[in-house]
Amino acid sequence: MLLLALFAILRAAPATADIEARARQLIDAADVTYTTSFTWSCSATTWEQIIDHPLLMGALWKAYGYAPAYKTSARGDTLHVADPTGLVGDALRFHREPGGASYLVDGKLDHWAVPFFNEASAVFVLKSRSAQGRITADLKVYVRAGSAVGSLVLQAAKPLLAKHVDNRVSLNLQDARRIVEDIDTSPARVAARLSGKTLRQFETIFQK
């Protein structure tokens, strides 16, 4: 979700080494960097499953009726995300470790307020640690515009953009927290919101 929140032609995934090299270049030349931290009540086991199943989390976001109404789908290793504000793109995970993961995202933004900022790439880095039934996580987002003009726009609008991103991420985290904590404490109640294939997948993963 945080991805949320966060990128449109799907293509075959390049080698992991190529993705990591590109991600490193993007991090080093980012136009905007955003960092936040959060602590949720959640077991390490539940958290690991949540990290491994972003598409299911997208379905849960929809089932809870949260906004924006993100639409998520997958093709191979690529997660496709779109929201009604005009953001659309593809996220590819290139690193996974206990408690965390990193994604490279390529996307487009079609919004009247930023006419020169149409394409961009980003790297999302999530790291966390678990203790006494709680997860403490750090999320870093690095954004690089797809053109020189777009880069100038991002640089000039950095304070305003940072405020907007912080507002969006904070609201999304509040909603995501409820989903995560419900999964951990009341999986049957979460399952009651689902049906069909999504319900069967949820029961297989969280109600073993």
RASULNOR-V705831 format. One record per run of one state. SS is the DSSP state (~ for helix, > for strand, _ for the rest). FROM is the first residue (numbers start at 1). TO is the last residue. Records with the same first field share a line. If there is no record, write none. Layout:
SS = FROM-TO, FROM-TO
//
This chain:
_ = 1-15, 29-31, 42-43, 53-53, 64-70, 76-77, 83-86, 98-99, 110-111, 115-118, 132-133, 146-147, 157-157, 186-186, 192-195, 207-208
~ = 16-28, 44-52, 54-63, 112-114, 148-156, 158-185, 187-191, 196-206
> = 32-41, 71-75, 78-82, 87-97, 100-109, 119-131, 134-145
//
